[in-house]
Amino acid sequence: MTLIEEEINRKMLSASERETIFIDFDENELLRTNKQSTASYLQTLTNSGIITRNEAREMLGLNKVDGADSLSVSYSDVNQNTIKSDTDK
């Protein structure tokens, strides 16, 4: 994609225009799948602490919201909890 962008920039824009204007394809649109797959993918990334909720919103073309810029790891499976107290044997 980068080569195509560079070629379009070179052929369509003058040298002075290239200083302030550039062609940039939105690869997310090309890779977009159905909404359920996208939601599942972003949920996995946010719940795994890979991206923030605001980064997921940005991938969807949505505005940022307050309080959604920190990474978090979802942990809800109590049966897998290996932290034991001193009284556990």
JOQUI-V296357 format. One line per field, one symbol per residue. burial: b if it has 9 or more other ideal C-beta (glycine too) atoms within 8 Angstrom, else e. Layout:
burial: ???
This chain:
burial: eeeebeebbeeebeeeebeeeeeebeeeeeeeeeeeebeeebeebbbeeebbbbebbbbeeeebeeebeeeeeeeeeeeeeeeeeeeee
